[in-house]
Amino acid sequence: MGAVGVKALVRPFFYYANTTATKTATANTTATTTKTVPSTQNQETTIIYQQTFKPDNLMTRYEEIITKIIEFRNERDWEQFHDAKNLALALMLEAAELNELFLWKKEDQIKDIDIERIKEELADVLTYSFFLAHKYNLDIFQIVEEKMIRNGQKYPREKARGTAKKYTEL
């Protein structure tokens, strides 16, 4: 189920770990999700999301991209080079190329970076990430949500808010 046009009154719902949510949906229409979450100073905040659903749209789009990059790879007989180690190394190298665009730039110079270059390098990072996830049959949406839950536990809002300290230093 894919969301098109999400309106949130606070933060995206995956940001909050260990909270409850309710959803109502009908096929090809709008769904409203409400979530009550702890807020500052022991208050609760109710977040209302309105989403326009197109069933399986997001997963279909993801599957289309995976199919396209695998076809591209296979047409060139590159699968032989795509073992886990090389995919991880390629991912790291492409992330370094993305970082290089920002290297030694002052804050006022960052706005001048060519967005097309950012898109190219980010596409490379995502492509290798998708290849690696596909190799291990991982659901990218699930693993990100699971990581957000773990991060929510390691970085409780009341301790981590406004600080860049590592969780072991909180």
C-alpha positions in Angstrom: 0.0 0.0 0.0 1.6 3.2 -1.1 0.9 6.7 0.1 0.6 9.6 -2.2 0.4 13.0 -0.6 0.9 12.6 3.1 -0.1 15.4 5.4 1.2 15.1 8.9 0.6 17.5 11.7 3.9 16.6 13.5 6.4 14.1 12.2 6.1 11.0 10.0 4.7 8.1 12.0 7.8 5.9 11.6 9.7 8.4 13.7 7.9 7.4 16.9 8.8 4.0 18.4 6.7 2.1 20.9 3.5 3.9 20.2 0.1 2.7 19.1 -1.7 3.6 15.9 -5.0 3.0 14.2 -5.7 3.0 10.5 -8.9 3.0 8.5 -8.8 2.6 4.8 -10.9 1.7 1.8 -9.4 0.7 -1.6 -8.4 3.6 -3.9 -9.6 6.2 -1.4 -8.2 8.1 1.6 -7.2 6.7 4.9 -6.9 8.5 8.1 -4.3 7.3 10.6 -4.3 8.7 14.1 -1.5 8.1 16.5 -1.2 9.2 20.1 2.4 9.7 21.2 4.2 11.1 24.2 5.1 14.7 23.7 7.2 17.1 25.8 6.4 17.5 29.5 4.3 14.4 29.8 1.6 15.6 27.4 0.3 13.4 24.7 0.0 14.5 21.1 -2.5 13.0 18.6 -1.2 13.0 15.1 -3.6 12.7 12.2 -2.4 11.6 8.9 -4.4 11.7 5.7 -3.1 9.5 2.9 -4.4 8.8 -0.5 -3.9 5.1 -1.2 -3.3 3.4 -4.4 -3.1 -0.3 -3.4 0.4 -1.7 -3.8 1.6 1.4 -5.6 4.7 1.9 -3.5 5.7 -1.7 -3.6 4.9 -1.9 -7.3 7.2 1.1 -8.0 10.0 -0.5 -5.8 9.6 -3.8 -7.7 9.7 -2.0 -11.0 13.0 -0.3 -10.1 14.5 -3.6 -8.8 13.5 -5.3 -12.0 15.0 -2.5 -14.2 18.4 -2.5 -12.4 18.6 -6.3 -12.4 17.8 -6.3 -16.2 20.4 -3.6 -16.8 23.0 -5.6 -14.8 22.1 -8.9 -16.4 22.2 -7.5 -20.0 25.9 -6.6 -19.2 26.7 -9.9 -17.5 27.7 -8.0 -14.3 26.0 -10.2 -11.8 29.3 -12.2 -11.5 30.8 -9.1 -9.9 27.9 -8.5 -7.5 28.8 -10.6 -4.5 28.0 -9.1 -1.1 31.5 -7.8 -0.5 31.8 -6.0 -3.8 28.3 -4.5 -3.5 29.1 -3.2 0.0 32.4 -1.8 -1.3 30.8 -0.2 -4.3 28.1 1.3 -2.0 30.8 2.8 0.2 32.7 4.2 -2.8 29.6 5.8 -4.3 28.7 7.3 -0.9 32.2 8.8 -0.8 31.6 10.3 -4.3 28.4 11.9 -2.9 30.4 13.2 0.1 33.0 14.6 -2.2 30.5 17.0 -3.7 30.3 18.6 -0.2 33.9 18.3 0.8 35.6 21.6 1.8 32.5 23.6 1.0 31.4 26.3 3.4 27.7 26.4 4.3 27.0 29.2 1.8 28.7 27.2 -1.0 26.6 24.1 -0.5 23.6 25.7 -2.3 25.8 26.0 -5.4 26.3 22.3 -5.7 24.9 21.0 -9.0 21.7 19.1 -8.1 22.2 16.8 -11.1 25.5 15.6 -9.6 23.8 15.0 -6.3 21.0 13.0 -8.0 23.6 10.9 -10.0 25.6 10.0 -6.9 22.6 9.4 -4.7 21.1 7.2 -7.5 24.3 5.1 -7.4 24.2 4.8 -3.6 20.5 3.7 -3.8 21.2 1.3 -6.6 23.9 -0.6 -4.7 21.7 -0.5 -1.6 18.9 -2.0 -3.6 21.2 -4.7 -5.0 22.4 -5.6 -1.6 18.9 -5.7 -0.1 17.8 -7.9 -3.0 20.7 -10.2 -2.7 19.7 -11.0 0.9 15.9 -10.9 0.2 15.5 -7.9 2.6 12.4 -5.8 2.7 13.8 -2.3 2.7 10.7 -0.8 4.3 10.7 -3.3 7.1 14.4 -3.0 7.9 14.2 0.8 8.0 11.2 0.7 10.3 13.0 -1.9 12.6 16.0 0.3 12.7 13.9 3.3 13.7 12.4 1.3 16.6 15.9 0.4 17.8 17.1 4.0 17.4 14.0 5.2 19.3 15.1 2.9 22.2 18.7 3.9 22.1 17.9 7.6 21.7 14.9 8.4 23.9 13.4 11.7 22.9 13.8 13.3 26.4 17.5 12.5 26.4 18.5 12.9 22.8 16.5 16.0 21.8 18.7 18.7 20.6 22.0 16.9 21.0 24.3 15.1 18.6 25.8 12.8 21.4 26.0 9.1 20.8 23.6 7.0 22.7 26.3 5.8 25.0 27.0 9.4 26.1 23.4 10.3 26.8 
